[in-house]
């Protein structure tokens, strides 16, 4: 955990000269004067929730209460709250709207109860034990309901009740985009370019113009998507399909600002060190509240490497004097991008493997029992890990971190 004040953190991270190509992804344009500066009330937060995830929603609203205006929040679920059971945010009641029932009534498709998932929903009355299984049905109907309720917003952000938005980072991005132009972006996942979609847990951002084109100018596409949502496996993929059918395509250039992991396991890649980070995902109630407390006083965009500054007690430079960290893991979940080698006898040998792959390695972890070495192209804050030694490619990490510079935007805080 960063032990200094928030202002000290921001001064350390942002105090260098004006932007001159802060990262390999060339995000310098974000820090130019903002041509479309937004007000907090220009953005609708559309939060998907379920009857069985109420504990998550309670924590989500508690975390959001640090910065959010409850009047800009639309809760969409598989059930409705009553006046005596509405949730609260900043002392204001925030009801859950049954987007499924609203959609069924609007589309007049309630007789189609032979549909497996719709029949399941109907039989459970409010999908009391359905949890995330029913949330796939909420993407399209939830967006349409929010657009109907708040038709004048410039931007709509669709997210899960276990997702957290870093609002200053989102603001600096939206300050540079014209909401009167169709925009649709988020954390791009999936297969080929035609079938890629914005991951719902990482947050999906859509401009007013985009939703107006879909819901007003293409009602047949909307109705077909609503009906398809009753059996669709992936609601976020269905949103992308609906957009494509309306002539709107996922903008991949903004994908690197969005993140589908919780803070301590977020993969900080070299090309993203200095890019503003917009989202976390997969936060249980305890971690959601803690995350809200950590970020509540931060009013400037947070770069990906800022996660290290805020959560990690050790500085990057501390690894120069002590390169080994016992009972910890800065690599995290291993996949095909990690170089894994067996029969590595010592932690020193694992560190040497990292340094021998200098342009690839950012972190390494050695498993003491199996003598397995993992060399990773990212670093994570990480957590305790038994019988493991870990470390980072210190010089490379420090060089990348030193590239992060102060944004030129003088825009108001997004709070």
Number of C-alpha atoms within 10 A of each C-alpha: 13 18 12 10 10 17 13 12 17 18 12 13 21 22 13 14 12 16 19 15 15 25 20 15 16 14 20 19 16 21 21 17 16 19 11 14 19 22 15 17 16 15 22 25 22 25 27 31 27 30 21 16 19 15 14 22 25 18 22 27 23 19 24 25 19 16 18 20 17 19 14 18 22 24 24 28 28 27 19 20 15 11 10 8 12 14 19 15 21 15 9 13 15 21 19 23 22 22 26 28 19 16 22 18 11 13 14 10 13 15 8 12 14 10 13 12 17 20 15 16 21 14 11 12 11 20 19 14 14 17 15 15 13 25 22 20 31 27 29 28 26 26 24 22 22 25 21 11 11 17 14 13 17 20 25 27 21 28 24 26 28 24 27 27 22 22 26 23 22 21 23 29 23 22 21 18 18 18 21 13 11 20 21 25 24 29 26 23 15 12 9 8 12 12 13 19 30 25 24 26 25 28 30 24 22 22 23 23 17 23 24 16 16 22 19 11 12 15 13 12 18 23 19 12 23 27 20 15 25 21 16 16 15 17 24 24 21 21 23 23 21 22 25 16 15 19 12 18 21 24 15 17 13 16 17 19 21 26 26 19 17 20 24 17 19 22 25 21 19 23 16 23 25 31 25 25 26 26 25 25 24 18 21 18 21 12 17 28 20 15 20 22 15 16 19 18 14 19 19 24 25 24 24 27 27 24 20 23 22 19 16 18 13 13 12 20 13 11 16 13 7 9 17 18 16 16 15 21 27 26 27 23 11 12 9 7 11 19 18 16 14 12 9 17 16 16 24 14 13 25 26 14 19 26 21 11 16 14 12 19 26 27 26 32 28 31 23 17 10 13 16 19 29 23 29 30 22 26 26 25 25 20 15 11 15 13 14 21 25 26 27 28 28 19 16 18 21 13 10 20 21 15 19 25 23 21 22 16 15 12 16 15 16 21 19
